[in-house]
Amino acid sequence: MPKILGGSLEAHRREVRARVFDVLRAQLYERGFDAISLTGVAAAAGVGRSALYNHFPDKESLLVAFVEDEAARYVTRLTDAVEAQADPVDQLATFVRLQLRVLAEYHMPPGTALASALAPAAYRRISAHADPITDRLRAILAGGVDLGRWPAEDPDVLIAMITAALGNRALVEGPPEQRDDVVEAAVRFVLRAVGTAKI
């Protein structure tokens, strides 16, 4: 009988997923999605291959579950940080700072772009992880309009422009000692872009 980690089936499931995701995180950013195999992940995580297949029937399923887990933890972190601020201006500044700092933490994996490496349905599931982040930005923008912190504009246009500005990896690829200045410049840029007078 396979060894149960953590004392219960639920604890075992959480422990297997945690181990596998830790290994996948390292392998994904060191080697790229193309070079990963379920057998290799299972061996590095110290779990049986059949146990891994019970959780993730294929490599795509593993990647989708990993991204969903990472995204859920980030959305919780983002929500807590934004909700700690009362003023929409401070909420938007917090949103920008966290988005850029997280972008700096995660390196792009080498290899084939995920859009072409995954089946369309799997890629759509991964892309959907941005929905709660977009919803949070939309709520911040609406709150700023409601309280008169900035003028009303088409939120879809603003969201697209802010998202594009914050998705520029080159902003955070410089030396870490310059990153705070870059992040604060981005905060001022976004606040000016939405039309707030408080910068």
N, C-alpha and C positions, 0 to 999 in steps of 0.2 A: 504494500500500500504506500502511495506517495506521502512524503513527509508534509505535515500541515504546519505552516508557519503562523505564529501569532496566537495559537490556541483555539481558534474557531475558524469556521469556513469564511466568514466575512472578514475577519482579521487577516486570514491567509490571502484572500483575494486582494485586499488593500496592499499587503506587503509585496505580493508578486508584482502588482501594477507599479508600485513605487520603485522597486528594484529595476524593473524593465524600463520604466521611463527615465530613470537616472542614466542607465546604459545607453538608451536610445538618444538622449540629449547629447551625450558626449560623442557618440558615433556619428550622429547626424551632422554635427558641426565640424567634426574632424575629417570625416570621410565622404559625406554626402549620401543622399537617399539611395542612389544607384548601387552603392557598394555594401549596403546593409542587407543582412539575411536574418531571418527569424532564428535559424540555428545559431548564428554567431551572437545575436542578442541574448538568447537563452543561456548560452555558455557563459558569457560575460556577466550576466545577472545572477548566475548560480541557481537557475531554475531548470527543471526538466523541459526538454523540447515539447513533449506531449502536453505538459502543463501550460506552456506558453500558447500552444495551438488551441487549447481549451478557452483561452481568453481572447486570442486574436487569430482568426483563421488564416490571415495573410498579412503581407507587409503593409498594404494600404490600410487595412483595419487598424493595425498598430499605430500607424502615423496619424490617422484621423483621431483615434482615442487620445493620443499624446497631445495633439494640438488642442483638442477640446478641453483637456485637463489643464494645460498651461493657460489657455484663454480664460477659463473659469476662475482660476486663481488670480489672474491679472485683473479681471473685471471686479472681483471683490476688493483687491488692493486699490484700484482706481476709485471705486464707489466710496470706500472709507475715506480716502484722501480728499475727494471732492466734497463729500458731505460734512467734512470737518470745517469747511469754509462757509460762512453765511452769505457773503456778497458774491453775486455772479461774476464780478471781475476777478475776484480771488479764486473762484472756482475754475474759471477759464485759464488763468495763469497756472494753477495747479495741474489742470488737465494737460497743458502744453509741456510743462516740466516733466511730468511723469511719462508721457508718451515718448519724449526724446531720450530720457534716461533709460527707459526700457529698450528703446531702439539701440542704444549704445551697448546694452548688456548682451544682446543676442546678435551673434554673427550669422551672416547668410551662409547656408550650407553650400558646399561645392557640388558640382555635378549638374545633371539635367534640371531645368526649372520644373518646379512641382506641377505647374499647369500642364506640362507635356508628359510628365512621368506618371501621373495618376489618371485613372478613369474619370470622366466628367462628373459623375455623381459624387465620387470621393473628394474631388477638388471643390465642388460646390459646398460640401459639408465643412471643409476646412475654411473656405472663404467666409462662411456664415459666422465664424467666430468674431468677426469685426462688427456684427450687428449690434450687440449690446454696447460696444464702445461708441458707435455712431449714435445710438439712442441717448447715451449719456451726454455727448456733445450737443445733440439737438435740445435736450432739456436745459442745459446750461445757457444756450443761446436764447431759448424762449424765456427763461427766467430773467435774463438781462434786458430783454425787450419789455417784459411785464413791469420791471422795476425802473425802467427808464435809464438803464446804464449804457445802452447803445441803441441806435435807431433800428427800426424793423427793416429787415432785408429778407430776400428769399432764403430760407434756411438751407435748402438743398444746394444752392450756389455757395453759400458760406461754408457748409460742411465739406463740399468737394474741394474748395480752395484751401481750407485749413488742413484737411487730410493730406492733400498733395504737398503742402509746405512741410508738414511734420513727417512725411514719408521719405524725405531726402536723406538717405544714409550718409552722404558726404558731410552733412552737418556735424555728425558726431564721430567721425572717423579720425579726427585730429588727436593731438596729445591730450590725455586726461586732464592735465592741469589747465587747459584752455576750454574744457567742455562747459564749465559753469558760465563763462562769459558768452559762449555760443548759445547755450540754452536761454539765458536771460535776454539776449538779443532777439531770439525767436519769440519769447513771451511778449516783448514790446512790439514786435512786428504783428503778431496775431491780434493783440489788443488794439493797435492802431487800425488794423484791417477791419475789425468789426465796428469801429467808430466810437470806442469808449474815450471819455475825456480823462479817465484816471489811469495814468501809466506811471 
